[in-house]
């Protein structure tokens, strides 16, 4: 029996007041009709309102209603759509209407091309919303989102299903249109930072229409991955008083003029047919329809940042966007640019000699021969002679992969912000980031586990340079640590914290969109992971790009010189930026390797199991069954035990990497090969942060 209101008249008055205030929404079925009539996907609406797809599904099914902070925006959308797409026939408002729109066929489970795989895209099933249809509902300088994908017919596909009409027939006209008319761009991620420049992605037909080659032509252009300086388009840009950055006109081209006041004048271009979206970081995206490409890049832009190059470049740029080097400070009554505390500053900083690489001027010009940090990811295989008969008789080898292990290591990681100072015979302090020369060769551990002090897992043979986390772990294991010398930094901070937090949220939210959520049981998590890439290939591509952003961003902290003409000791472009910080890269990888070893050691205590092999964030175990559930530690109630490997969707937890027969793994080990590299069925790439 339904409950009766204590004061029916007051309840009616409240209901009428809600109607008057516009707090009530159309019936759930009408919400679905309006969205589908406009050709909008649930994903597009979710992105525009800043919520997840399941929220839109719940609103359209009547299972939930928007919270106050989203209610007015959702109501405004529905009212705007109702004006454009009125119901074909309106029954009396008090008459029952079980089927408000009986003519159209029932909607399919997949509501547009975004649900199609990249190899077999389907044609858009609904008309996109063109600019003239949404102009009055879009406001602000970036009313059409951060980016657009321009096709050869002049249609520029923006986020949320919006299509803009672009009349440009040259690159210069495109830049002018983008800055003056498109309404593209994105707000800064930090109040001391800068707004993101608009991104225009060019399809092959759009590139040709603008006078660009469909593919980079000529030996020199292919080698340098950019147009020659005498190319007509490059010359047109110069004549119009626009400039290109030092990397020239390549797959990712940045065209700019000096800012007018506080307004930036810069447009980023990405040319699809020049492989701007590489298949490892953006699997299948370049082959999608323009509207779907806009969706993928738009979600990435919303959750990470507007792409500014490769995912590695974007990963590094995100650090600076979240921790700008400068801020406005007042001096003698005047606002000037000053250092932003917690950032890396505006000027590059020389590393300590052991933190550098052999080509660096600090090493070459000083004649340094004292060795280098060797903080790299694991590449270890257990000696086959140490396999027991019991292990060899187990039927399976099961690989576990840690989710974004480098990202997990970046959490609450204290790094140096100032220049290194040199110390002799310092007392070790685990709270001080830096590089320490110490002898750990006397520390002997179980040979069935890799050494935590070396990437190959072998016991150290003498003094070597270590990052703070490595020595701290030696101390944690009960060993006396006595450094010989050190390069330490006095000013410290958790520089990567906002980077970690934003990418972690992006990773977890994208997995949730694919049906992999934190509330799943371990068995449910395994089942969801088996099908998550098929649930929405477009969102799966976003997930791949987020993971590549993490690895590539860490790798960019120690970008090496490139080019056939480079000579040791010469400076190269990457080392001249404040974010060329090999010591920070070493800190992340050291902590990730220590985290891995700690879990390996705890697994021995909890289960008695020893690993067969480790490759970066992948570990292979012998198992009585073909599932991680057959050997991971659980208590009597089925709850995972803390300390070892645990399944789950957050960074640092594990997922199934692959399963093979135990005999297969033993055969590889006897050949000196690493089963972790091949457990998935192919040749894995080492996640070494390069």
C-alpha positions in Angstrom: 0.0 0.0 0.0 1.4 3.4 -0.9 1.9 5.9 1.9 -0.5 8.8 2.1 0.8 12.4 2.6 0.0 13.9 6.0 -1.1 17.1 4.3 -2.4 16.5 0.7 -3.0 20.2 0.1 0.6 21.1 1.1 1.9 18.3 -1.1 -0.1 19.5 -4.1 1.2 23.1 -3.5 4.8 21.7 -3.4 4.2 19.9 -6.6 2.8 23.0 -8.3 5.8 25.0 -7.0 8.2 22.4 -8.5 6.4 22.7 -11.8 6.5 26.5 -11.7 10.3 26.5 -10.8 11.0 24.1 -13.6 12.3 21.3 -11.4 10.3 18.5 -13.0 11.5 16.6 -16.0 9.6 14.9 -18.8 8.6 11.2 -18.4 11.5 8.8 -18.8 10.2 7.5 -22.2 10.0 11.1 -23.5 13.6 11.7 -22.4 14.7 8.7 -24.5 12.6 9.9 -27.5 14.0 13.4 -27.4 17.6 12.2 -27.3 17.2 9.7 -30.0 15.3 12.1 -32.2 18.3 14.4 -32.1 20.7 11.6 -32.9 22.6 12.0 -29.6 24.1 9.0 -27.9 24.0 8.4 -24.1 27.7 8.9 -24.1 27.4 12.3 -25.7 24.9 13.5 -23.2 26.9 12.1 -20.3 30.0 13.9 -21.5 28.2 17.2 -21.9 26.7 16.9 -18.4 29.9 15.6 -16.7 28.4 12.3 -15.5 28.8 8.7 -16.4 26.8 6.8 -18.9 25.1 4.6 -16.2 23.7 7.9 -14.8 22.0 8.7 -18.1 20.7 5.2 -18.4 19.2 5.4 -14.9 17.5 8.8 -15.7 16.0 7.4 -18.9 14.7 4.3 -17.2 13.2 6.2 -14.3 15.4 4.5 -11.7 17.0 7.8 -10.6 16.8 11.5 -11.1 19.6 14.0 -11.6 21.1 15.7 -8.5 20.5 19.4 -8.1 23.8 20.4 -9.7 22.9 18.5 -12.9 19.1 18.9 -12.9 18.9 22.4 -14.5 21.4 21.5 -17.3 19.6 18.3 -18.1 16.2 20.0 -18.1 17.6 22.7 -20.4 18.8 20.1 -22.8 15.4 18.3 -22.9 13.5 21.6 -23.3 15.7 22.6 -26.2 15.3 19.2 -27.9 11.5 19.3 -27.3 11.3 22.6 -29.2 13.1 21.0 -32.2 11.5 17.6 -32.1 7.9 17.9 -30.8 6.0 14.6 -30.3 4.0 13.7 -33.5 0.7 13.6 -31.6 0.0 14.8 -28.1 -2.7 12.9 -26.2 -4.8 14.6 -23.4 -2.4 15.2 -20.5 -4.5 13.1 -18.2 -5.0 10.2 -20.6 -2.8 7.1 -20.2 -0.1 6.9 -22.9 1.8 3.6 -22.5 3.6 4.1 -25.9 4.4 7.8 -26.5 6.1 7.1 -29.8 4.8 3.9 -31.4 5.9 4.6 -35.0 9.7 4.3 -34.7 11.2 0.9 -34.3 12.6 -0.1 -30.9 16.1 1.4 -30.4 19.0 -1.1 -30.8 21.4 -1.9 -27.9 24.2 0.0 -29.8 23.0 3.5 -30.5 25.6 4.7 -33.0 28.9 4.1 -34.7 30.8 4.3 -31.5 29.7 0.8 -30.7 31.3 -0.5 -33.8 34.8 -2.0 -33.8 37.5 -0.1 -35.5 38.0 -2.7 -38.2 34.3 -2.8 -39.2 32.8 0.7 -38.5 29.2 1.2 -39.2 27.6 4.2 -40.7 26.1 6.7 -38.3 22.6 5.7 -37.5 21.3 9.2 -36.5 21.8 12.6 -37.9 24.5 14.6 -36.0 23.5 17.9 -34.5 24.8 20.8 -36.6 25.9 24.1 -35.2 22.7 26.0 -36.1 20.7 23.5 -34.1 22.5 24.1 -30.8 23.8 27.6 -31.1 21.4 29.1 -28.5 22.2 26.4 -25.9 26.0 26.6 -26.2 27.7 29.5 -24.4 31.2 30.6 -23.4 34.4 30.9 -25.3 34.8 27.1 -25.7 31.1 26.4 -26.3 31.9 23.6 -28.7 34.4 21.7 -26.7 38.2 21.2 -27.0 38.5 19.8 -30.5 37.0 18.9 -33.8 37.7 16.4 -36.6 37.6 18.1 -40.0 36.5 16.0 -43.0 37.0 16.9 -46.6 33.5 18.2 -47.1 34.0 21.0 -44.6 32.2 19.2 -41.7 34.1 19.7 -38.4 32.9 17.0 -36.0 33.1 18.3 -32.4 32.2 16.6 -29.1 28.6 15.8 -28.1 27.5 15.1 -31.7 27.9 18.7 -32.8 29.0 19.3 -36.4 30.4 22.7 -37.4 30.5 24.1 -40.9 34.1 25.0 -41.7 34.6 27.1 -44.9 38.4 27.0 -44.9 40.2 26.0 -48.0 43.8 26.6 -46.7 45.6 26.0 -43.5 45.8 29.7 -42.8 42.1 30.1 -43.3 41.6 27.1 -41.0 43.7 28.7 -38.2 41.7 32.0 -38.5 38.4 30.2 -38.5 39.4 28.1 -35.5 40.4 31.0 -33.4 37.6 33.4 -34.4 34.5 31.3 -35.1 34.8 27.7 -34.0 34.3 28.1 -30.3 36.9 25.4 -29.7 39.3 25.2 -26.8 39.4 24.1 -23.1 39.9 25.9 -19.8 43.1 25.6 -17.9 43.6 22.8 -15.4 45.2 25.0 -12.9 44.4 28.6 -12.1 48.1 29.5 -12.7 48.2 27.7 -16.0 47.1 28.4 -19.6 43.9 27.4 -21.4 44.4 24.5 -23.8 44.7 25.5 -27.5 42.0 24.2 -29.8 42.8 21.0 -31.7 41.8 20.3 -35.3 42.2 16.8 -36.5 42.4 16.4 -40.2 41.2 13.4 -42.1 43.1 12.5 -45.3 40.6 14.2 -47.5 40.7 17.3 -45.4 44.5 17.4 -45.6 44.4 17.2 -49.4 41.7 19.9 -49.6 44.0 22.3 -47.6 46.9 21.7 -49.8 48.8 19.1 -47.7 50.0 15.8 -49.1 47.9 12.8 -48.1 51.1 11.2 -47.0 54.5 12.6 -46.2 56.4 12.4 -49.5 60.1 12.2 -50.3 62.9 10.6 -48.4 63.8 13.7 -46.4 60.2 14.4 -45.3 59.7 10.8 -44.3 62.9 10.8 -42.3 62.2 14.1 -40.5 58.4 13.4 -40.2 57.7 17.0 -41.3 57.2 19.1 -44.4 60.2 20.7 -46.1 60.5 24.4 -45.3 60.0 25.3 -49.0 56.6 23.5 -49.1 53.8 25.9 -50.3 51.8 25.4 -47.1 54.8 26.2 -44.9 55.5 29.3 -47.0 51.8 30.4 -46.9 51.9 30.2 -43.1 55.0 32.4 -43.0 53.6 35.0 -45.4 50.5 35.3 -43.2 52.7 36.1 -40.2 52.0 32.9 -38.5 54.8 30.7 -37.0 55.5 27.0 -36.6 57.2 25.6 -33.5 60.7 24.1 -33.9 59.4 20.7 -34.7 57.9 22.2 -37.9 54.9 21.0 -39.8 54.6 17.3 -38.9 51.9 14.9 -37.8 51.3 17.2 -34.9 51.8 20.8 -36.0 51.4 23.9 -33.7 50.7 27.2 -35.5 50.8 30.4 -33.5 51.3 34.1 -33.2 52.4 36.2 -30.2 49.6 36.4 -27.7 47.4 39.5 -27.7 47.2 40.5 -24.1 46.1 37.4 -22.2 44.5 35.7 -25.3 46.6 33.0 -26.8 46.7 32.7 -30.6 47.6 29.1 -31.2 46.0 26.1 -33.0 47.1 22.5 -32.8 46.7 20.3 -35.9 46.9 16.5 -36.1 47.0 14.8 -39.5 45.5 11.3 -39.3 47.0 10.0 -42.6 50.5 11.0 -41.3 50.1 8.6 -38.4 49.3 11.3 -35.7 47.4 8.6 -33.8 49.7 5.7 -33.6 48.0 2.3 -33.3 49.7 1.2 -30.1 48.4 4.2 -28.1 45.2 4.7 -30.1 44.2 1.3 -31.4 41.9 1.5 -34.4 40.9 5.1 -33.8 42.3 6.6 -37.0 40.1 4.2 -38.9 36.8 5.3 -37.3 34.3 7.8 -38.7 35.1 11.4 -37.9 32.3 11.7 -35.4 33.6 8.7 -33.5 37.2 10.0 -33.6 35.9 13.2 -32.0 34.1 11.2 -29.3 37.3 9.2 -28.4 39.5 12.3 -28.4 36.9 14.3 -26.6 36.6 11.9 -23.7 40.4 11.8 -23.5 40.5 15.6 -23.5 37.8 15.8 -20.8 39.5 13.3 -18.5 43.2 13.9 -19.2 43.8 17.0 -21.4 43.5 18.0 -25.0 46.0 15.9 -26.9 49.2 17.9 -27.8 51.1 15.3 -29.6 51.8 11.6 -28.9 50.5 10.2 -25.7 54.0 10.5 -24.3 54.1 14.2 -25.1 50.6 14.6 -23.6 51.7 12.8 -20.4 54.6 15.2 -20.0 52.5 18.3 -20.9 49.9 17.2 -18.3 52.5 17.5 -15.5 53.2 21.1 -16.5 49.5 21.9 -17.0 48.7 20.7 -13.4 51.9 22.2 -11.9 52.6 25.4 -13.9 56.1 26.7 -13.4 55.1 30.3 -12.7 52.3 32.3 -11.0 51.4 35.9 -10.7 53.1 37.6 -7.7 53.0 41.2 -6.5 56.3 43.1 -6.3 56.2 46.8 -5.3 52.5 47.0 -6.2 53.0 45.5 -9.6 52.0 42.0 -10.7 54.9 40.0 -12.2 55.6 36.4 -13.1 57.2 34.5 -10.2 58.0 30.9 -9.3 55.1 28.6 -8.5 56.0 26.6 -5.3 55.9 22.9 -5.8 56.6 23.1 -9.6 59.9 22.4 -11.4 60.3 26.0 -12.4 60.9 27.6 -15.8 64.6 26.8 -16.3 66.2 23.4 -17.0 68.4 21.9 -14.3 71.5 19.8 -14.8 71.3 16.4 -13.2 73.9 14.9 -10.9 76.5 13.0 -13.0 75.2 9.5 -11.9 71.6 10.5 -12.7 72.5 11.5 -16.3 73.2 9.4 -19.3 76.5 8.9 -21.0 75.8 11.4 -23.8 74.9 14.3 -21.5 77.3 17.3 -21.4 77.6 17.0 -17.6 79.1 13.6 -18.1 81.1 14.2 -21.3 82.7 17.5 -20.3 83.5 16.5 -16.7 85.0 13.1 -17.6 82.7 11.4 -15.1 83.5 7.7 -14.7 81.8 6.9 -11.4 78.9 4.9 -12.8 75.2 5.6 -13.2 71.8 4.9 -11.7 70.5 1.7 -13.0 66.9 2.0 -11.7 65.0 0.1 -14.4 62.0 -2.3 -14.5 62.4 -6.0 -13.8 63.5 -8.4 -16.5 64.1 -11.6 -14.5 63.6 -15.3 -15.0 64.2 -17.8 -12.2 67.0 -20.3 -12.7 65.2 -23.5 -14.0 67.5 -25.5 -11.7 65.6 -24.0 -8.8 62.2 -25.3 -9.9 60.8 -28.0 -7.6 59.2 -31.2 -8.9 55.9 -30.1 -7.3 56.1 -26.9 -9.3 56.9 -28.6 -12.6 53.9 -31.0 -12.1 51.4 -28.1 -11.8 49.4 -27.9 -15.1 49.4 -24.1 -15.7 51.5 -21.0 -15.7 49.3 -17.9 -15.0 50.4 -14.3 -15.6 49.3 -11.4 -13.5 49.6 -7.8 -14.7 49.6 -4.9 -12.3 47.4 -2.0 -13.5 49.4 1.1 -14.4 52.2 0.1 -12.0 54.1 3.3 -12.7 51.1 5.4 -11.9 50.6 3.6 -8.6 54.2 4.3 -7.8 53.8 8.0 -8.5 51.2 8.3 -5.7 52.5 10.4 -2.8 56.0 10.2 -4.2 58.4 12.8 -2.8 60.9 14.0 -5.4 63.6 16.7 -5.6 62.6 20.1 -6.8 66.0 21.9 -6.5 69.5 21.2 -7.9 71.5 18.3 -6.4 74.1 18.8 -3.7 77.1 16.5 -3.3 77.8 14.8 0.0 80.5 12.4 1.2 79.7 9.7 3.8 76.1 10.9 4.5 73.8 9.3 7.0 71.0 7.6 5.0 67.6 9.3 5.3 64.7 7.6 3.6 62.8 10.9 3.5 65.4 12.7 1.3 65.1 12.1 -2.4 68.4 11.6 -4.3 71.0 9.2 -5.6 73.2 7.2 -3.1 76.4 5.2 -3.7 76.2 2.1 -1.5 77.4 -1.5 -1.4 74.5 -3.9 -1.2 76.4 -7.0 -2.5 76.6 -8.5 1.0 72.8 -8.8 1.2 71.8 -12.3 0.3 68.1 -13.2 -0.4 66.3 -16.3 -1.5 67.5 -17.0 -5.1 63.9 -18.1 -6.0 63.0 -14.4 -5.8 64.7 -11.6 -7.9 67.0 -9.3 -6.0 65.1 -6.0 -5.3 68.3 -4.0 -6.0 68.9 -4.8 -9.7 66.7 -4.9 -12.8 67.9 -8.3 -13.9 67.2 -9.7 -10.4 70.8 -10.7 -9.9 72.7 -10.0 -6.6 74.8 -6.8 -6.8 78.5 -7.4 -7.2 79.8 -4.2 -5.5 79.1 -0.6 -4.9 76.5 1.0 -7.1 74.2 4.0 -7.3 70.7 3.6 -6.0 67.6 5.9 -5.7 66.3 6.6 -2.2 63.5 4.0 -2.4 65.8 1.1 -3.2 68.0 1.8 -0.2 65.0 2.4 2.0 63.7 -1.1 1.1 67.1 -2.6 2.0 66.7 -0.9 5.3 63.1 -2.2 5.6 64.5 -5.8 5.1 66.6 -5.3 8.2 70.0 -4.4 6.6 72.3 -1.6 7.7 72.7 1.0 5.0 75.9 3.0 4.9 76.2 5.2 1.8 79.6 6.2 0.5 78.5 9.4 -1.1 75.3 10.9 -2.4 73.7 13.6 -4.5 70.7 14.9 -2.6 68.1 17.7 -3.1 67.2 20.1 -0.3 63.9 21.3 -1.7 61.4 18.5 -2.1 57.7 17.9 -2.8 55.1 15.5 -4.2 55.3 17.0 -7.7 53.5 14.2 -9.4 50.5 14.1 -7.0 48.0 16.0 -9.2 49.2 14.1 -12.3 48.6 10.8 -10.5 45.2 11.8 -9.2 43.9 13.0 -12.5 45.2 9.9 -14.5 43.9 7.5 -11.8 40.5 9.0 -12.0 40.5 8.9 -15.8 41.6 5.2 -15.7 39.1 4.1 -13.1 36.2 6.1 -14.8 37.0 4.7 -18.2 37.1 1.1 -16.9 33.8 1.7 -15.2 32.3 2.9 -18.5 33.4 -0.5 -19.9 31.6 -2.3 -17.1 34.6 -2.9 -14.8 33.8 -1.3 -11.5 35.3 -1.4 -8.0 32.3 -3.2 -6.5 32.7 -6.4 -8.4 33.7 -9.7 -6.8 37.0 -11.1 -8.0 35.1 -13.6 -10.2 32.9 -10.8 -11.5 36.0 -8.7 -12.2 37.6 -11.5 -14.2 34.5 -11.9 -16.2 34.1 -8.2 -16.9 37.8 -7.9 -18.0 37.3 -10.7 -20.5 34.7 -8.7 -22.4 35.4 -5.1 -21.6 37.2 -4.3 -24.8 34.2 -5.5 -26.8 31.7 -3.6 -24.7 32.7 -0.3 -26.4 35.8 -0.3 -28.6 35.9 3.5 -28.7 36.1 3.7 -24.9 38.6 0.8 -24.9 40.8 3.0 -27.1 40.5 5.8 -24.6 41.7 3.3 -21.9 44.7 2.3 -24.0 45.6 6.0 -24.6 45.4 6.7 -20.8 47.8 3.8 -20.1 50.1 4.9 -22.8 50.0 8.4 -21.4 51.3 7.1 -18.0 54.2 5.1 -19.5 55.1 7.7 -22.1 55.0 10.6 -19.7 57.4 8.9 -17.3 59.7 8.0 -20.2 59.8 11.6 -21.4 61.4 12.6 -18.2 64.6 11.0 -19.6 64.2 11.5 -23.3 67.4 10.6 -25.2 69.0 12.5 -28.1 67.8 11.6 -31.6 69.1 12.0 -35.1 72.0 10.7 -37.1 74.0 13.9 -36.7 74.0 14.0 -32.9 77.4 13.8 -31.1 78.0 13.0 -27.5 78.3 16.0 -25.3 76.1 18.3 -27.5 72.9 19.5 -25.9 69.6 18.2 -27.4 66.2 19.8 -27.3 64.6 17.5 -24.6 67.3 18.2 -22.0 66.7 21.9 -22.3 63.3 21.8 -20.7 62.6 21.8 -16.9 60.8 18.5 -17.2 64.0 16.7 -18.3 64.4 15.0 -14.9 65.9 11.5 -15.1 66.0 11.5 -11.3 62.2 11.7 -11.1 61.9 8.9 -13.6 64.4 6.8 -11.5 62.3 7.5 -8.4 59.1 6.2 -10.0 60.7 3.1 -11.4 62.6 2.3 -8.2 59.4 2.5 -6.2 57.5 0.4 -8.7 60.2 -2.3 -8.6 60.2 -2.2 -4.8 56.4 -2.5 -4.7 56.6 -5.5 -7.0 59.3 -7.2 -4.8 57.3 -6.5 -1.6 54.3 -8.3 -3.1 56.5 -11.2 -4.3 57.9 -11.7 -0.8 54.5 -11.4 0.8 53.1 -14.1 -1.6 55.8 -16.5 -0.3 54.6 -15.8 3.3 50.9 -16.1 2.4 51.0 -19.0 0.0 54.5 -20.5 -0.2 54.5 -19.7 -4.0 57.5 -18.4 -5.8 57.3 -16.6 -9.2 58.7 -18.1 -12.4 59.5 -14.8 -14.1 58.8 -11.0 -13.9 58.8 -8.5 -16.8 58.2 -5.0 -15.5 54.6 -5.1 -14.1 53.8 -8.7 -15.2 54.6 -11.7 -13.0 54.1 -15.4 -13.9 53.2 -18.1 -11.2 52.8 -21.8 -11.4 49.2 -22.7 -10.7 47.0 -25.7 -10.1 44.2 -24.0 -12.2 43.9 -21.7 -15.2 42.7 -18.8 -13.1 44.3 -16.4 -10.6 41.6 -17.4 -8.2 43.3 -20.8 -8.0 46.5 -19.5 -6.2 45.9 -16.0 -4.9 45.5 -15.8 -1.1 42.1 -15.5 0.5 40.8 -16.0 4.0 38.2 -18.5 5.1 35.4 -16.1 4.2 36.8 -15.6 0.7 38.1 -12.1 1.3 41.5 -11.4 -0.4 44.4 -11.2 2.1 46.4 -8.0 2.2 50.0 -7.8 1.2 50.1 -10.1 -1.8 48.6 -9.6 -5.3 44.9 -8.8 -5.4 42.6 -8.5 -8.3 40.8 -5.2 -9.0 40.4 -2.2 -11.3 42.5 0.4 -9.5 46.2 1.2 -10.2 48.5 -1.2 -8.4 45.9 -4.1 -8.3 46.2 -7.0 -10.7 44.4 -8.5 -13.6 44.9 -11.7 -15.6 47.6 -11.2 -18.3 47.5 -14.7 -19.8 47.5 -18.5 -19.2 49.7 -21.1 -20.8 50.7 -24.7 -19.9 53.4 -25.1 -17.3 55.5 -27.2 -19.7 55.5 -24.2 -22.1 56.8 -21.9 -19.4 59.6 -24.4 -18.3 60.7 -24.8 -22.0 61.1 -21.1 -22.4 63.0 -20.8 -19.1 65.4 -23.5 -20.2 66.0 -21.6 -23.4 66.8 -18.4 -21.4 63.6 -16.7 -22.5 61.1 -14.9 -20.3 57.6 -16.4 -20.0 56.2 -13.1 -18.8 57.0 -11.6 -22.2 55.0 -14.2 -24.1 52.3 -15.3 -21.6 49.6 -13.3 -23.4 50.3 -15.1 -26.6 52.6 -12.5 -28.3 55.8 -10.6 -27.7 55.2 -8.1 -24.9 56.9 -4.8 -24.9 58.9 -3.9 -21.7 57.2 -1.1 -19.8 60.5 0.6 -18.9 59.3 4.1 -19.0 61.2 5.0 -22.3 
